[in-house]
Amino acid sequence: MISAVQTIQLGALLSDLKRPFRILFCGDPACIAELRSAFLRVEQDQEASDDAPGMLETLAPQRHETIAGDDIKLIIFLGRPGDEHAELTDLTHFKVPILALHVDPNAVPTSTANLLPFPGRIERITVNSLDFEGLRLRALPFIAEAVKSVAVAVGRRYPFLREAICTCITRDTARLALKISAASAMVDQVPLLGFVIGRVASAGDIVAISALQMNLTLKIGSIYMRDPDIGSVWEVLPIIGGGLGWRALSRELSGFVPIAGLVIKSAIAYAGTIVVGEGAAFYYRTGRHMSSAQAGELYAETKRAAMDIARDMIARLRAR
């Protein structure tokens, strides 16, 4: 645990809080005002930075060629019924993801197939409303992915986006934990090599994954207005401790089931990291820890998904 703490670079986390960004709005003025208000809304029990309004900018058509900057991360076009096929190619020169939200209270919510942010790609989504429930399933995950490079800075400023951003960075960290665990497990399966360095590799993946989980916890705390410091990790230590227990279980299972152990160990690393991230977000959002039943249910759901991911990844590793 101490070794993992020593690998955390607080300076990098502090700089993440200050990373510059802009999100540009364009389209229907009333919709822009409504979404901007949603972004800036701060409930009674929430906190947000005072500079949040300045990072949301309205893009008038005549200004398309006059605005530039590497800090632009996303453009959101907002339209009414009839704007579903609005010509937006003049926005592609910004080379950032473009989310076209078409607001129609009477329409069935739809989206195009990709839903993955890509510079210059236009993603069109039809929604019933611009409130949290209207955007939660499609638009907010897209926005979180689009601003991933400045996730902590964006989430800290806009409570409206915090849940989606925490989910996004948790999933990314879990995928990295899965890869680390799978690589370690692959070493264990190689005759002689596994005997010689298998224990070293297993110890190394514990340190690496613990560090990932602690960094994830610090990032989520920072999003919820807790300045990053090692002391804050102890607030959510029971969640991280649970993750360590799951990894110990994975090592035992991999020893009994040599081939399936690769999948089991990777899946547990993934699922345990998801529970750490979701548990930390729950704690900072509500001020209390998840119950054992809540954490167990989340872990079981995530493990099922992780098994599929791990099988696919290990098949590709073996093919190489």
N, C-alpha and C positions, 0 to 999 in steps of 0.2 A: 504493500500500500504506500509506504513512504517513497519507494523508488518511483512509483507512478506519479505521486505528487510532485516529485522533483522534475519530472519531464514536462510539466505544465508551464507554459510561458505566459505569464500574466500580462507582460508587455504587449504581446500580440493581441490578446483579448481586449485590452484597453484601447489599442489602436482601432480594433474593429468597431468600437462604439462611435468612433469619430470619422469613420470612412464617409466621404461625401457621396451623395446620390441625388438624383431628381427623378420624379415620376411625372410624365406629361399627360394631361387630359385634353381631349378635343372632341368636337361633335356638338350634340344638343346642349345648349347652355343650362337648361333646367336640370337635365340629368347630371351634368358636370357638377352643378351646385349640390345636388343630392348625394352623389358619391363622395365628393370632397367632404361634406358634412359628416358622412359615415366614417370616413378615414380619421377625422379629427375628433370624433366624439370620445369623451372620457367620462366613464361612469364614476359614481361617487367613491367607489372603493379602488379605483385605478389611478395610476400616475402616468404621465407622459412628458416628454421633453418640450420645452417652450419653443424650440426652433422648428417643430414639426410642420407648421403651415408653409414655411418658406421652401420646403422641398417638394411641394405639390405645385406644379405650374400649368396654367391653361395655355394651350397652343392654338393661337388663332391662325386661320388658313394663310393669311398674308405673311405670317412669321415663320413658315416652315423652313425657309432657306436661311433665316437669320439666327436660328438657335442651333448651338452646337455644344459639344462637351463630352468628355469621356465619362462624366458622372451621370449621364442619362441612362437609366436601366430598363425603362419600360414606358410604352405609350399605350394609353387606354382611350379608345374611341367609344363614344356613347351615342346610341341612336334610338329612334322610335320605330314603330311599325312602318315599313316601307324603306328603311335604311339598311335592310339585310344585305344588299348587294352594293352598298356604297363603295365608290372607287377610293381605295386607300393606298394605292401604290406609291403616291408621292411621299408617304411616310417611311417607306422602306430605306431611304437613303440615310436614316439615322442609325441603321444597322443594329437595332435592338428589337426584342420581341414586341409585337403589336397585338393587343387584345381588343377585339371589337365586341362590345357588349350591346346587344339589341334588346331593348326593354319593351316587352309586350305582356301586359297582365293577363291576356286571354290565350296566349300561346303555350304550347307544351314546351318546356325547357329542352333545348337541343344544343349540340356543339359539334364542331368538326372533329375528325377522327384522332388527330395527333395529340392535342392537349399537352404538348411539350414545347416550352419556350425555345425559340431559335432566332438568332439575329435576322431581322428582315422578314420573318414569316408572320403572316396575318392569321390569327386564330379567331374564329367567329363563334360566339356563344349567345344563344337566346335565353333570356332569364325573365321571370315573372316580376321581379322587383330588385331593387338595389340595396335591400337590407341584408343583414347577416345570413338569414335563412335562404334568401334568394340566391346568394352568391357562394354559399358554403361548399357545395358539392363540386362545382366545376371552376368557377372563376377564382376563388381564393387560393386553391392549390396551385393554379396556373401562376397567379401573381407571386406566390411564395417561391416557386421554382425560378421565376424570372429575376427576382431580386436576391437570389441565393448568395451571390458574391458579397452582398452587403446586408445579409440577413439580420445580424444582431442590431445594426444601426437602424434598419427599417422597423423591425419588431419593437424596439425600444420606444420609437416615436409614435407608433400607431397601434393602440390596443385592438382595433378592429382586425388586424392581421396577425396578432400574436399566436393564436391557436394554430393557424395554418402554417406559419413559419416554424414554430416549434416542431410540428409534425414533420415538416420537410427536412429540417436539419437532423432530427432524430432518425429518420429513415436512412439518410445518407451515412450517418455515423454507424448505424447498424449494419449496413452493407459493407462498410470498411472492416468492422469487427468480424463479420462473416468471412471475409477474404483472409484476414490474419489468422483466424482459427483454422480455416481450411488448409492454408499453407503449412501451418504447424502440424496438423493431422496428417498431411501427405508425407512429411518427414518421418512421422512415427511408423508409417506403413512400409518404408523402405528397409529391407533386411540389412543388418549391421549398422547402416547409417542411423536408423531409428534407435538402435540399441546404444550407439555412441553418443548421439546428440539429442535424442528424443526428449529427455528430461529438460535439457537446456532450452529446447524450442518451446516446450510446454510452459516452462517458467517465463520465457520471454513473451509468450502470447498473453499470459495473465497480466504482466506489467503493461504491455502495449494496450490491451483492451481496457484495463482499469484506467489508464491515462485518457483514453478516448472517452470513456464514460464520465470521468471527472471534468474534462474539458466541455463535454456536452452539458453537464449540469451547470457549469459556470456560465456558459453561453445563454442557457435558458434563464438562469437567474438574472443575467444582465438584461435580457429582453424584458423581464418583469421588474426593471428598475433597481436591481441589486448590483452594486458595483462589484466587479470580480475580485475576490480574494480567497485564499485557501481556506480561511476560517469558515466561509459560507458553505463550503462543501459538507461540513459536519452536520449542517441542518438536514441534509437529505442522505446522510451516510447509510441509514437502514436500507434504502433502495439500492445503493451501490453494493452494499454488503450482500444483499440478496443475489445480485448478479454474480458475485464471486462464488456463492454457493452453487448456482446453476452451472458454472464452468467446472467446478469440482465434480459435479454429477456427470457432466459430459465426458470427462476424462475416464471415469469409472466405466461408463457405458461403452466408450470406444475401445477400452481394453477387453471387454467381454465379446464385443461384436466387431471384429477387425475391419470389415469392409463398411458395414452400415455406420460404424463409429465415425467415419469421416463426415457423413451427412448429419448425424446426431450432434456431434460437437459443434459443427458450423451453425446448425439451426439454433442451438441453445445460445451460442454467442450472439447471434442476430436477435433472437427473442429477448434475451436478457437485457440487451442494450435498448431495445424498444421500451421495455418496462421501465428502465432507468429514466429514459427521456420523458415518457408519458407521465411517470410518477413525479419527476421533478416539476414538469409543467403543472400538473395537478396541485402539487404542494404550493408553488408560488402563486397559482391562480386562486386557491381557496384558503391557504394558510394551514392546511392539515394534510397528513399523509393519506395515500390510498389505503383502504382496508385490505386485509389479506385476500378476501374474496374478490375484490375488484382487481388487484394485481394478478391474482391467479387466473382469472378469466381472461384478462388482457394477454398474459403470457401464453396461455393455451391457444388462443386465436392466432397469435403471432407465430408461435412455433409451427403450426400447420402450414402457414404461408412460407416460413423460412425453410421447411423441409423441401418444398418444391424448388426454391431458389438454390439451395445447397446442392441438390441432385443435378440440376442443370449446370451449375458452375463446376462441380467436380467432374462431370462428364467432359466438359470442354478442356479442363486441365489435363485429364488423362489422354484426351485425343492429341494434345500437343506433345 
